[in-house]
Amino acid sequence: MKLVEDKKIPWITGIKGIAALLVFFHHFFLFFYPVFCNGNSTNKIVNIIIKTPLNIFSYAGNSSVCLFYLISGFLISYTYFYINNKNQKISSIFKRYFQLAIPILLSSIIIYIILKSEIFRTETFVNLYSQNGFNNYYKDFNMNFFNVIKSSFYDIFATGNSVINPPLWTMKNELIFSITTMLILSTFGKNKNRIYIYLFLILFFPDSYLSCFIFGVILLELFVNKNDLLEKINRTDIKIIILLFGLYLSSYTYLSAQSKYYSLLNFDLGNLDKNVVYHGLGTMLIMLFILLSKRTQKILSNKIFIKLGNLSLNIYLFHWIVINTISMYIVYKLLSIFGYFVSVLISFIISTFITIIISKYFDKYIKNITKFFCNKIIKKLN
């Protein structure tokens, strides 16, 4: 694998865009079709879908999170092998924090203003949503501005708790395990037996999201130093098996324990979290397939996926508030005209479009602010 100096890998950006949309889809259907996540349906067809890999609405969220973490591990390792200045490596830890914290702070302030202005969220609307079976997350919102600031800079990263934007629980793991991965690479990156050390860490922390980061490190290591080994499995039949098994593992949910389709995976792992174990392994195999498939890399490098990938963090930051305001409002207004399914479908299409538009404009005006502050902070640290 030939690495490029500017550290931009187009198809990885494309993967991030798809993963961000999958998280949005998962949360959208969690609100409007929770049956796909809780498994309580009287519809026979839905019951069949729920217990098969077709139930993407259930597993897409956590599998996408695992994929994000794996990509982070891959890119951290990628950066490590290109940065020889020790101070620059250390400063990258602080830069990572501010690259996350500044957009989180600014998006949280925007969300706070939206909630306080009660757009789409008056007491009347919240009551009407409840009467129609919609559980609006922000119905009891009473957070003050100081707590929004505190949450953005501390709570999200220290405790994983984010009242104003719940999906940001992932940021604690993103920051802590990014730093952990940097420390692992700094300690063992030059050790000739480092692959075995990485495998030991995965076996020691099998149901920790840290394993996803280390999978990313291993994949980069294989493609930098073990091309001969990977050439042996770079065959169409083997690649198809890798992809299918990766998708199979990634589609596992707690509902799968009741399904004959997952009998291969329904053995006792003790207290281990099967979702994290299987989704970590599954996304690693999917990533391995992409690394082996030049055709897939070319597809993911399409400018549409690249643009989505560049907006992936912003989509992640804003999709929750869109679902709890605009999406619910549209469904409520259309319900008496089109019925539930069509109303949700229309809301889904409009909400996806609005989320992308908000993300695009946020990126346009916030990217330079984030870059400016990060560069200022890093200069002082250096």
C-alpha positions in Angstrom: 0.0 0.0 0.0 1.4 3.4 -1.0 0.8 6.1 1.5 0.5 9.7 0.5 2.1 12.6 2.3 -1.0 14.8 2.7 -2.7 12.2 4.8 -5.9 12.5 2.7 -7.3 9.1 1.7 -10.4 9.8 -0.4 -12.2 6.5 0.0 -11.9 6.7 3.8 -13.6 10.1 3.7 -16.3 8.4 1.7 -16.7 5.7 4.3 -17.2 8.3 7.0 -19.9 10.0 5.0 -21.9 6.7 4.6 -21.3 5.8 8.3 -22.6 9.2 9.5 -25.8 8.8 7.4 -26.3 5.3 8.8 -26.2 6.7 12.3 -28.8 9.2 11.3 -31.0 6.5 9.7 -30.7 4.4 12.8 -31.8 7.2 15.1 -34.6 8.3 12.8 -36.2 4.8 12.7 -35.6 4.4 16.4 -38.0 7.3 16.9 -40.6 6.4 14.3 -40.3 2.6 14.0 -38.9 1.5 17.3 -40.3 -2.0 16.6 -37.1 -2.7 14.5 -35.0 -2.1 17.7 -37.3 -3.6 20.4 -38.6 -6.5 18.4 -42.3 -6.2 19.5 -44.3 -6.5 16.3 -47.6 -8.1 15.4 -46.7 -8.0 11.7 -45.3 -11.4 10.6 -43.1 -9.9 7.8 -41.7 -7.3 10.1 -40.9 -10.0 12.7 -39.0 -11.9 10.1 -37.0 -8.8 9.0 -36.2 -8.0 12.6 -34.3 -11.2 13.2 -32.3 -11.1 9.9 -29.4 -9.1 8.6 -32.0 -7.0 6.7 -32.8 -5.2 9.9 -30.2 -2.4 9.2 -32.3 0.1 11.3 -31.3 -1.8 14.4 -27.6 -2.5 14.0 -26.5 0.4 11.8 -25.9 2.7 14.7 -23.4 0.7 16.8 -21.7 -0.8 13.7 -21.2 2.6 12.3 -19.7 3.8 15.6 -17.3 0.8 15.5 -16.4 1.7 11.9 -15.7 5.3 13.0 -13.4 4.1 15.8 -11.6 1.7 13.5 -11.0 4.5 11.0 -9.6 6.7 13.8 -7.2 4.0 14.7 -6.2 3.5 11.1 -5.6 7.3 10.6 -3.8 7.8 13.9 -1.4 5.0 12.9 -1.1 6.5 9.4 -0.2 9.8 10.9 2.3 8.2 13.4 4.4 6.8 10.6 4.6 10.1 8.8 5.3 12.5 11.7 8.8 12.1 13.1 8.8 15.2 15.3 8.1 14.0 18.8 6.6 17.4 19.9 4.3 17.4 16.9 3.0 14.0 17.9 2.3 15.2 21.5 0.6 18.4 20.3 -1.6 16.3 18.0 -3.3 14.9 21.2 -4.3 18.4 22.3 -5.3 19.3 18.7 -7.6 16.3 18.6 -9.4 17.5 21.7 -10.0 21.0 20.3 -10.9 19.7 16.9 -13.8 17.9 18.6 -14.6 20.3 21.4 -14.9 23.5 19.3 -17.5 22.2 16.8 -19.4 20.5 19.7 -19.5 23.7 21.7 -20.7 25.8 18.7 -23.3 23.2 17.7 -24.5 22.9 21.3 -25.1 26.6 21.5 -27.1 26.5 18.3 -29.2 23.6 19.6 -29.6 25.4 22.9 -31.0 28.5 21.1 -33.3 26.4 19.0 -34.7 24.7 22.1 -35.1 27.9 24.1 -36.9 29.5 21.2 -39.3 26.5 21.2 -39.3 26.2 17.4 -41.4 23.1 16.7 -41.3 22.4 20.4 -44.0 24.4 22.2 -45.7 22.7 25.1 -48.8 22.2 22.8 -46.7 20.4 20.2 -44.9 18.2 22.7 -48.3 17.1 24.2 -49.7 16.4 20.7 -46.5 14.4 19.8 -47.0 12.3 23.0 -50.7 11.7 22.1 -49.6 10.4 18.7 -47.0 8.1 20.2 -43.9 10.2 19.6 -41.5 10.5 22.6 -39.8 13.9 22.1 -36.4 13.7 23.8 -36.4 17.4 24.7 -39.9 17.6 26.2 -38.5 18.3 29.7 -35.4 20.2 28.6 -34.3 22.8 31.2 -30.5 23.0 30.8 -28.9 26.4 31.4 -26.3 28.1 29.2 -23.4 27.5 31.7 -24.2 23.7 31.7 -24.1 23.8 27.9 -20.5 25.2 28.0 -19.5 22.8 30.7 -21.0 19.8 28.9 -19.2 20.7 25.7 -15.7 21.1 27.2 -15.9 18.6 30.1 -18.9 16.3 30.6 -19.0 14.8 27.1 -15.3 13.9 27.2 -15.0 13.0 30.9 -18.2 11.1 31.5 -19.8 10.5 28.1 -22.9 12.3 29.3 -24.5 14.8 27.0 -28.0 15.9 27.9 -28.2 18.4 25.0 -27.0 15.9 22.3 -27.1 12.2 23.4 -25.3 10.7 20.4 -22.1 12.5 21.6 -21.6 9.7 24.2 -19.2 8.4 21.6 -16.8 11.4 21.9 -15.5 10.2 25.3 -14.3 7.0 23.7 -13.1 8.8 20.6 -10.8 11.1 22.7 -9.6 8.7 25.3 -8.9 5.8 23.0 -7.3 8.1 20.4 -4.9 9.2 23.1 -4.5 5.5 24.2 -3.7 4.5 20.6 -1.1 7.3 20.3 0.6 6.1 23.5 0.5 2.4 22.3 2.1 3.4 19.0 4.7 5.6 20.8 5.6 2.7 23.1 5.5 -0.3 20.7 5.5 1.3 17.2 9.1 0.3 16.6 8.9 -3.1 18.3 9.4 -5.9 15.8 6.8 -8.0 17.7 4.2 -5.2 17.8 1.6 -7.1 15.8 1.5 -9.8 18.6 1.3 -7.0 21.2 -1.7 -5.5 19.4 -3.4 -8.9 19.1 -2.8 -9.5 22.9 -4.5 -6.1 23.6 -7.5 -7.1 21.6 -7.8 -10.4 23.4 -7.4 -8.6 26.7 -10.1 -5.9 25.9 -12.4 -7.9 23.5 -15.6 -6.0 24.2 -14.0 -2.5 24.6 -14.2 0.0 21.8 -10.5 0.3 22.2 -10.3 -3.0 20.2 -11.8 -1.2 17.2 -9.0 1.4 17.3 -6.4 -1.4 17.5 -8.0 -3.2 14.5 -7.4 0.0 12.6 -3.7 0.0 13.6 -3.3 -3.6 12.6 -4.9 -3.1 9.2 -2.6 -0.2 8.4 0.4 -2.2 9.7 -0.6 -5.1 7.4 -0.9 -2.9 4.3 2.4 -1.1 5.0 4.6 -4.0 5.9 2.8 -7.2 5.0 1.7 -6.7 1.4 3.0 -10.2 0.5 0.7 -11.8 3.0 -2.3 -9.9 1.8 -1.6 -10.6 -1.8 -2.3 -14.3 -1.1 -5.9 -13.5 0.0 -6.5 -10.9 -2.7 -8.7 -13.2 -4.7 -12.3 -12.5 -5.7 -13.8 -15.5 -3.9 -11.9 -14.8 -0.7 -12.8 -11.1 -0.8 -16.5 -12.0 -1.2 -16.4 -14.3 1.8 -14.6 -11.6 3.9 -17.3 -9.1 3.0 -20.2 -11.3 3.6 -18.9 -12.6 6.9 -18.1 -9.0 7.9 -21.7 -7.9 7.1 -23.0 -10.9 9.0 -21.1 -10.1 12.1 -21.9 -6.4 11.9 -25.6 -7.1 11.6 -25.8 -8.9 15.0 -28.1 -7.4 17.6 -29.5 -8.6 20.9 -32.6 -9.6 19.0 -30.4 -12.0 17.0 -30.3 -14.3 20.0 -33.9 -15.4 19.1 -33.0 -16.0 15.5 -31.9 -19.2 13.7 -30.0 -17.0 11.2 -27.4 -16.2 13.9 -27.1 -19.7 15.5 -23.4 -19.6 14.6 -23.0 -16.6 17.0 -25.3 -17.5 19.8 -22.8 -19.2 22.1 -22.0 -18.0 25.6 -19.4 -15.3 25.8 -19.9 -14.8 29.5 -20.2 -11.1 30.5 -18.8 -9.8 27.2 -20.9 -7.4 25.2 -21.6 -9.4 22.0 -22.6 -6.3 20.1 -19.2 -4.7 20.6 -17.3 -8.0 20.0 -19.1 -8.9 16.8 -19.5 -5.4 15.4 -15.8 -4.7 16.0 -14.8 -7.9 14.2 -17.4 -7.3 11.4 -16.3 -3.8 10.6 -12.7 -4.9 10.6 -13.5 -7.5 7.9 -15.5 -4.9 5.9 -12.5 -2.5 6.1 -10.2 -5.4 5.1 -12.4 -6.0 2.0 -12.3 -2.3 1.0 -8.5 -2.3 1.4 -8.3 -5.3 -0.9 -10.8 -4.0 -3.4 -9.6 -1.2 -5.7 -13.0 -1.0 -7.4 -14.8 -0.4 -4.0 -12.2 2.3 -3.2 -12.9 4.0 -6.5 -16.7 4.0 -5.8 -16.1 5.4 -2.3 -13.9 8.1 -3.8 -16.9 9.4 -5.7 -17.3 13.2 -5.1 -20.7 12.6 -3.6 -19.3 10.4 -0.9 -16.3 12.7 -0.4 -18.6 15.6 0.2 -20.7 13.6 2.7 -17.5 12.4 4.4 -16.3 16.0 4.8 -19.7 16.7 6.6 -19.7 13.5 8.7 -19.0 15.2 12.0 -21.6 17.9 11.4 -24.2 15.3 10.4 -23.4 13.5 13.6 -23.8 16.8 15.6 -27.1 17.9 14.1 -29.2 14.9 13.2 -30.6 14.4 16.7 -32.0 17.9 17.0 -33.5 17.7 13.5 -35.3 14.4 14.3 -36.7 15.8 17.6 -37.9 19.0 16.0 -38.4 19.1 12.2 -39.0 15.4 11.6 -41.6 15.1 14.3 -43.3 18.3 13.2 -43.6 17.1 9.6 -45.0 13.7 10.6 -47.5 15.2 12.9 -48.7 17.7 10.2 -49.0 15.1 7.5 -50.4 12.3 9.6 -54.1 13.0 9.0 -53.5 13.5 5.2 -51.2 10.6 4.2 -51.3 8.1 7.1 -48.3 7.0 9.1 -46.0 5.3 6.7 -46.1 7.9 3.9 -45.8 10.7 6.5 -42.7 9.2 8.0 -41.2 8.5 4.5 -41.7 12.2 3.5 -40.3 13.4 6.8 -37.3 11.1 6.3 -36.5 12.5 2.9 -36.9 16.1 4.0 -35.0 15.6 7.3 -32.1 14.0 5.5 -31.9 16.9 3.1 -32.2 19.5 5.9 -29.5 17.7 8.0 -27.1 17.8 5.1 -27.8 21.5 4.3 -27.3 22.5 8.0 -24.1 20.5 8.1 -22.9 22.1 4.9 -23.4 25.7 6.2 -22.0 24.8 9.6 -18.9 23.4 7.9 -18.6 26.5 5.7 -18.5 29.0 8.6 -17.1 26.9 11.5 -14.3 25.0 9.8 -12.0 28.1 9.6 -12.9 29.1 13.2 -11.9 25.6 14.4 -8.7 25.6 12.3 -7.7 29.1 13.5 -8.1 28.2 17.2 -6.4 24.8 16.9 -3.4 26.3 15.1 -3.1 29.1 17.7 -3.3 26.5 20.6 -0.8 24.2 18.9 1.7 27.0 18.2 1.6 27.9 21.9 2.1 24.3 22.9 5.1 24.0 20.6 
